[in-house]
Amino acid sequence: MRTMQAVAALAGYELRETTDSRGAPAYAITRWNLARVLPDLGAVEAFLERVAGPGRGT
């Protein structure tokens, strides 16, 4: 998780662990006061691959 937070920060995002509306674990990634809630670390990894570049998701 900390590595993904560092990758997100280098790409200009903030990654936080949170919960969704049902209380299940989720991950919020924010930038410029806009947030996207992702359901698991696999989705976070895929998102970081898109925004930070190949090989940077983990």
ChimeraX commands (.cxc) that place a marker at each C-alpha (Angstrom):
marker #1 position 0.00,0.00,0.00 radius 0.5
marker #1 position 2.78,2.46,0.88 radius 0.5
marker #1 position 4.49,1.85,-2.45 radius 0.5
marker #1 position 1.24,2.57,-4.27 radius 0.5
marker #1 position 0.81,5.74,-2.21 radius 0.5
marker #1 position 4.29,6.85,-3.27 radius 0.5
marker #1 position 3.60,6.12,-6.95 radius 0.5
marker #1 position 0.31,8.01,-6.70 radius 0.5
marker #1 position 2.06,10.97,-5.08 radius 0.5
marker #1 position 4.68,11.09,-7.81 radius 0.5
marker #1 position 1.84,11.20,-10.37 radius 0.5
marker #1 position 0.12,14.03,-8.45 radius 0.5
marker #1 position -2.54,11.98,-6.65 radius 0.5
marker #1 position -3.29,11.14,-3.03 radius 0.5
marker #1 position -4.25,7.54,-2.19 radius 0.5
marker #1 position -6.12,6.80,1.05 radius 0.5
marker #1 position -7.68,3.66,2.47 radius 0.5
marker #1 position -11.36,4.19,3.33 radius 0.5
marker #1 position -14.69,2.35,3.34 radius 0.5
marker #1 position -17.53,2.33,0.85 radius 0.5
marker #1 position -21.20,2.97,1.66 radius 0.5
marker #1 position -21.64,-0.61,2.93 radius 0.5
marker #1 position -18.61,-0.43,5.21 radius 0.5
marker #1 position -16.40,-2.60,2.98 radius 0.5
marker #1 position -12.75,-1.58,2.47 radius 0.5
marker #1 position -12.19,0.75,-0.47 radius 0.5
marker #1 position -9.48,3.07,-1.74 radius 0.5
marker #1 position -9.96,6.74,-2.57 radius 0.5
marker #1 position -7.62,8.39,-5.03 radius 0.5
marker #1 position -7.88,12.17,-5.27 radius 0.5
marker #1 position -6.45,14.98,-7.34 radius 0.5
marker #1 position -7.54,18.61,-7.60 radius 0.5
marker #1 position -10.45,18.03,-5.19 radius 0.5
marker #1 position -11.85,15.25,-7.40 radius 0.5
marker #1 position -12.09,11.72,-5.99 radius 0.5
marker #1 position -12.45,8.24,-7.41 radius 0.5
marker #1 position -13.28,5.35,-5.08 radius 0.5
marker #1 position -11.81,2.03,-6.16 radius 0.5
marker #1 position -12.94,-1.31,-4.70 radius 0.5
marker #1 position -9.60,-3.09,-4.26 radius 0.5
marker #1 position -5.84,-2.82,-4.67 radius 0.5
marker #1 position -6.04,-4.47,-8.11 radius 0.5
marker #1 position -8.16,-1.59,-9.34 radius 0.5
marker #1 position -5.75,0.87,-7.74 radius 0.5
marker #1 position -2.84,-0.82,-9.49 radius 0.5
marker #1 position -4.63,-0.65,-12.87 radius 0.5
marker #1 position -5.46,3.03,-12.35 radius 0.5
marker #1 position -1.86,3.86,-11.45 radius 0.5
marker #1 position -0.64,1.99,-14.54 radius 0.5
marker #1 position -2.80,4.32,-16.65 radius 0.5
marker #1 position -1.84,7.59,-14.97 radius 0.5
marker #1 position 1.77,6.94,-13.93 radius 0.5
marker #1 position 2.91,4.78,-16.83 radius 0.5
marker #1 position 3.67,1.10,-17.44 radius 0.5
marker #1 position 5.43,-0.73,-14.63 radius 0.5
marker #1 position 4.60,1.95,-12.07 radius 0.5
marker #1 position 1.37,0.51,-10.67 radius 0.5
marker #1 position 3.07,-1.49,-7.94 radius 0.5
marker link #1:1,2 radius 0.2
marker link #1:2,3 radius 0.2
marker link #1:3,4 radius 0.2
marker link #1:4,5 radius 0.2
marker link #1:5,6 radius 0.2
marker link #1:6,7 radius 0.2
marker link #1:7,8 radius 0.2
marker link #1:8,9 radius 0.2
marker link #1:9,10 radius 0.2
marker link #1:10,11 radius 0.2
marker link #1:11,12 radius 0.2
marker link #1:12,13 radius 0.2
marker link #1:13,14 radius 0.2
marker link #1:14,15 radius 0.2
marker link #1:15,16 radius 0.2
marker link #1:16,17 radius 0.2
marker link #1:17,18 radius 0.2
marker link #1:18,19 radius 0.2
marker link #1:19,20 radius 0.2
marker link #1:20,21 radius 0.2
marker link #1:21,22 radius 0.2
marker link #1:22,23 radius 0.2
marker link #1:23,24 radius 0.2
marker link #1:24,25 radius 0.2
marker link #1:25,26 radius 0.2
marker link #1:26,27 radius 0.2
marker link #1:27,28 radius 0.2
marker link #1:28,29 radius 0.2
marker link #1:29,30 radius 0.2
marker link #1:30,31 radius 0.2
marker link #1:31,32 radius 0.2
marker link #1:32,33 radius 0.2
marker link #1:33,34 radius 0.2
marker link #1:34,35 radius 0.2
marker link #1:35,36 radius 0.2
marker link #1:36,37 radius 0.2
marker link #1:37,38 radius 0.2
marker link #1:38,39 radius 0.2
marker link #1:39,40 radius 0.2
marker link #1:40,41 radius 0.2
marker link #1:41,42 radius 0.2
marker link #1:42,43 radius 0.2
marker link #1:43,44 radius 0.2
marker link #1:44,45 radius 0.2
marker link #1:45,46 radius 0.2
marker link #1:46,47 radius 0.2
marker link #1:47,48 radius 0.2
marker link #1:48,49 radius 0.2
marker link #1:49,50 radius 0.2
marker link #1:50,51 radius 0.2
marker link #1:51,52 radius 0.2
marker link #1:52,53 radius 0.2
marker link #1:53,54 radius 0.2
marker link #1:54,55 radius 0.2
marker link #1:55,56 radius 0.2
marker link #1:56,57 radius 0.2
marker link #1:57,58 radius 0.2
view
